[in-house]
């Protein structure tokens, strides 16, 4: 997953570790809370908390009440110009 946060909005892309097509990610930020939707995982909503070191932890579930996921992320440094 790659995304940016700008003016309170999350935009980016997601591709499963197993391969498959790349899909768009959209969401928002409010303080340390971040949320975003991943349509190709069965319309999944991820709700997470950003820690001061930039890591994120949270939960995800499909809107149809199906599978649930535990979400953890460690940001990579931004590429140098």
N, C-alpha and C positions, 0 to 999 in steps of 0.2 A: 504494500500500500504506500502510496505517495500522496501527500496532501499539503496544502498550505492553509493558514489561518490569516484572514485579512478582514479588518473591520467587523469582527464578530462572526464571519462566515467561514465554513470549511468547504473547500473544493479540492478534488483530486481524483485519483484512479485506484482501482483495486484489481489484483489478479491473484487467484488462489495459488498456494504453493504447489498444488498438483497440476498446474497449467490451466488451460482454459482461456476464455476471452477476457479482455480487460473491460471493466465497467466503471462508470462514473460514480463518485462518492460526493454527497452533498450533506451539509449539516451546519451546526452552529456552536458557538462558545459563549458561556456566561460565567465569568470568573474562572474557577478551576474546573468547572464542568464542561465537557465536550460531548457532542452527540453527532452521529452521522448515519445515513442510510446507505445500504449496499443492496441494490435491487436484485442482482443475480444470485444472491444467497437465499432466495425465497422472501424477498422484501424485508431484509434484516435491519433493525435499528440497534446501533451500539451506543450505550451510555457509559461514559468513562470519566475519571477524574485525572487531571494533569497534576503531577507532583512538581515541587519546585525545581527538581533536577531535569524536568522535561519528560520523564517516563509517564506512561498512562496505564491505568488498570480499570477494568470495568466488566460489564456483562452485555451480551447481545442476545436477541431473540427475534424470531420471525413474527411478523404481525399476525399471521394466521394461527399462532399458538403452537408452532412446531418446535423444532430443534432450538436449543439454547447453547451459547458459546461463552467461554471466559476469554476476555480480551486483555492482552498485555502488549505494550509497545515500548521500544527504546528508540528514540530519534537518532538518526545519523547526522553527522555534521553537514552543513550546507556546502555544496561544492564551491571551490574557489573560482573567482572570475578569471 
